Amino acid sequence: MEWGQVVTIIFGVAGFMGIFMFLINKRIDSLEKRFDDVNRRLDRIEEDIREIRQLIYKFLGEPAKK
């Protein structure tokens, strides 16, 4: 095997790995955005639940404390 072939193989493998890592990082960024969106939605749901609980307490009265 000549040096030119070895260099070509090394650069080919490095190029393939570079493209593969780029695509993996792109996918990870996409997943992070989705998780951030889900977290924002869950925070909003928690706020809504707190508001509903406060309205129920107003309507029914505060629960007895022990």
N, C-alpha and C positions, 0 to 999 in steps of 0.2 A: 504494500500500500504506500503510495507516495504522500508527501507532505501536503500537497494540494487537496487530495481527497480527505485527509484527516481534518484539515482546517475547514473544508466544506461541510463535513459531517458535524463538527463541533458547532459551527455557526448555524447550521440547520436545526440542531437540537436546541441551541440557545434561543433561536428565533421562535421555534414552536413553543418552548416553555414561556417565553415572554408574552406571546399572544394568549396562551392558556391562562397565565396569571392575570393579564389585563381583563379577560372575560370573567374570571372568578371575582376579581375586585369589583367589577361593574355590577355583578349579580349581588354581591354582599352589600354594596351601596344601595341597591334597589330594595333589598330586604330591610335595611336599616330605616329607610324612608317609610316603608310599610309599617314597621313596628312603631315608629314615632307617631304615625297617623292613628294606629290602634290605641296607643297610650293616651293620645289627646282625646279620643272618643271615650275611653274608659273614665278619664278624669271628668269629662262632661256628664257622663252617666252618674258618677258618684255625686257630683254637685246637684243634679236633678233629684236623686234619691234623698239627699239632705233637705232640699226644699220641700219635697213631698212629705217627709217625716215631720218637718216643722209645721206644715199646714195641718197634718193629722193631729199633732199635739195641740195646736190652737183650737181645732174643732172639737176634739174629744177631751181636752184638758191634759195637763202634764201627768205622767204616770207617777204613782206613789213611790217615794224613795224610802229605802230601808234604813 
